[in-house]
Amino acid sequence: MPKLRVLDKTIDAPAGRRLVLAIEDAGVRIGHRCGGIARCTTCRVTFESGEPDTMTEAEHRLLNERGLFGQYRLSCQIVCDHDMSVTPAMTADNQPQWNGDTGPAPDPEVKPEAAWQPIEALKGSATWTESASG
């Protein structure tokens, strides 16, 4: 089972579990205001280690549109298949205007249907900061 470190917690994450759900399994109330369908960016994270080297087309499109490509990753578009250490940007704790509502529960499967691409191939298509890639 992959190990997930999020903030000060470490858990065993079932292989194939969506990262956004595994973060919640660790007791961290991460945002997913769109229900985990790559539309809002409230589930964005930074990686301390273990950043995947692929990205869904939906994640790439949205991060590009918001000027966040190379700075953050969307936890709703990542599955746990290896050890990772992440820091969520938006949680119920640091977003008091949410009044504890992090959003609709994400489905167990990545939505929209995932088509992963190598990040190396995407770097030339948008502004990329090396600090976000590990």
N, C-alpha and C positions, 0 to 999 in steps of 0.2 A: 504494500500500500504506500502511495506517495505521502510524504510528510509535507504539511502546509504550516508555515509560520506566518501568522498575521498579528501584527502589533506584538503583544507580549505572550501570545498563546501559540502552542504547537499542537496540531492534531494529525491523526492518520486520516487522510481523505481517500474515500473509495476511488479506485481507478475509473476514469470516465465521468466522474462527478463534475458538473459545471463549477467553475471556480467561485462564482457569485454565491452558489448554494453552500459550497464548502466553507466559505468565509462565514456565512450565517451559522453553519454547524459549529464553528469555533466560538460562537457567542458574540460575534461582532455584527451589529445591525447596519450593514452596508446598504446604500441606496440602490434602488432598482425601480425608479419611478415609472418607467415604461413597461415594466413586467419582464425585463430581460430580453428585449427584442432588438437591441442595438439602435435605439432611437433617442436616448436622452443623455447619456454619458454620466449619470449619477453613480454608476457602478465602477467608475474608473479607479485604477490602482497604479502604483509604481512598484517596480520589482527591485528588491535588494539582491535576489539571486533566483536563478531558475526560469528566467523569462523564456517562453516558447519562441522558437525561431520561425513560426508561421503565424498568420493572421487571417481571419475570415475577410471576405470581400466586404461584408456589411460593416465590420469594425474599421477597416481601412477607409471606406467611404465616409463614415461618420466622423472619425478622428480628423480626416482631411478637412471636411466641411467646417469643423469647429476650431481648426488650427491647433489641434492637440496631438497630431501624429508625431511620434518620436518622443513625446513627453509622458504619455499615459497609455495604458491598455485597458480594454473593457473586459471586466471579469465575467460578464454574461456571454462572452464569445470565446472563452478559454475553458478547456477541460483539464482536469487534474490527471496527468499521466506521468509525472515525475515530481521530485521535490521542488518546492517553490517557497519563497519568502516575499510577502507583499505588504504594502501599506495602502489601505483604502483612502481615497481622497474625501469621500462624503459618507458620513454615517449619521444615524439618528442622534448620536452624542454631539456632533459638531454642526448639525443643521437644525437648530431649535424650531425654525419655522415649519418643519415637517410635523411637529407635534407627535413624534414617535412613529409616524406612518412612513415607512421606507418605500412603499409602492406595492403593486400587485405581485403575488408570488410568481417567480419565474418557473417555467416548465422544466422538467428534468433534462430535456434535450435542447441543444443550442438552436435558437430561432433568430432570424430566419434560417432556413436550411443552410448548413455551413459548407462553404467552399474555401478551404484554407490555401493560402499562397505563402511562399517563402518571403520573409521580411526583406531579405537581401534584394530580392527582385523589386520590392516596393519602395526601397529607399530613394531611388532616383526620381520617383514620381511625386515627392512632396518634401517639405522641409523636415529634416531629420536631425535630432540632437543625439549625439553618441551617449550622453549621460543616461538617457532613458533605456538604452539597450543593454545595460548591465555594467 
